[in-house]
Structure formats: C-alpha cells, structure tokens
Amino acid sequence: MTSWQLVRVFAGIFILLSLALGTPGSPIFISQWWLAFTAFVGVNLLQSGLTKWCMLESMLRKLGLRPGA
C-alpha cells in the first residue's frame, strides 16, 4: 500500500468513527462535539488537495512507505 492510499484509508476511518460518535441517533453516540473532528479531517483533506502537501503522508514516507504514483 502506498502512502497516499493509507492517508485516504485513515481519513475515511476517522470520518466514519467521528460521525458515529457525534450523531445523536448512533448507538455509540458520545457528544456532538465529535462532529468538529469530522470537520477537521475535511479541512485537512481540502488543504492537502490545494497545496499538494499532507503532514500524515510526509510522516508515513519517513516511516518507509513508498510514495504513490
């Protein structure tokens, strides 16, 4: 798996988990403040799309994952 693929997997997991924790109808609801984390992930995705730089991808590359094509 390449670094950019793993970044998208992490983003998807974080979004789904924070939605489950922040939506009142969810069986694992904790607080609506978890929706702020969903927004944070979305802003980071937007930022990385505009600047072509992602901190998580940089860290994963330093850990030895190969960059995507």
C-alpha positions in Angstrom: 0.0 0.0 0.0 1.3 3.4 -0.9 1.5 6.4 1.4 -1.3 8.3 -0.3 -3.6 5.3 -0.2 -3.0 4.9 3.5 -3.8 8.6 4.1 -7.2 8.1 2.5 -7.9 5.0 4.5 -7.1 6.9 7.7 -9.3 9.8 6.6 -12.2 7.5 5.9 -11.9 5.7 9.2 -11.6 9.0 11.1 -14.6 10.5 9.3 -16.8 7.4 9.9 -15.8 7.0 13.5 -16.3 10.7 14.4 -19.7 10.6 12.7 -20.7 7.5 14.7 -19.5 9.2 17.9 -21.2 12.6 17.1 -24.5 11.7 15.6 -27.3 11.5 18.3 -29.0 8.6 16.6 -25.9 6.4 16.7 -25.7 3.5 19.2 -22.2 4.7 20.2 -23.0 8.4 20.5 -20.9 10.3 23.0 -21.1 14.0 22.1 -21.9 16.2 19.1 -18.5 17.8 19.6 -17.1 14.8 17.7 -18.5 16.4 14.6 -15.8 19.0 14.9 -13.3 16.3 14.3 -15.1 15.4 11.1 -14.8 19.0 10.0 -11.1 19.0 11.0 -10.4 15.9 8.7 -12.4 17.6 5.9 -10.4 20.8 6.2 -7.2 18.8 6.1 -8.3 16.9 3.0 -9.1 20.3 1.4 -5.8 21.8 2.4 -3.8 18.8 1.1 -5.7 18.9 -2.2 -5.0 22.6 -2.7 -1.3 22.7 -1.5 -0.3 19.2 -2.6 1.2 18.6 0.9 -0.1 16.4 3.7 1.6 16.0 7.0 0.5 12.4 7.6 1.8 11.4 4.2 5.1 13.0 5.0 5.3 11.1 8.2 4.4 7.8 6.5 7.1 8.3 3.9 9.7 8.9 6.7 8.5 5.6 8.2 9.4 3.9 4.9 6.1 3.7 3.0 6.6 4.2 -0.7 5.0 7.2 -2.3 2.2 6.8 -4.7 2.4 7.1 -8.5 
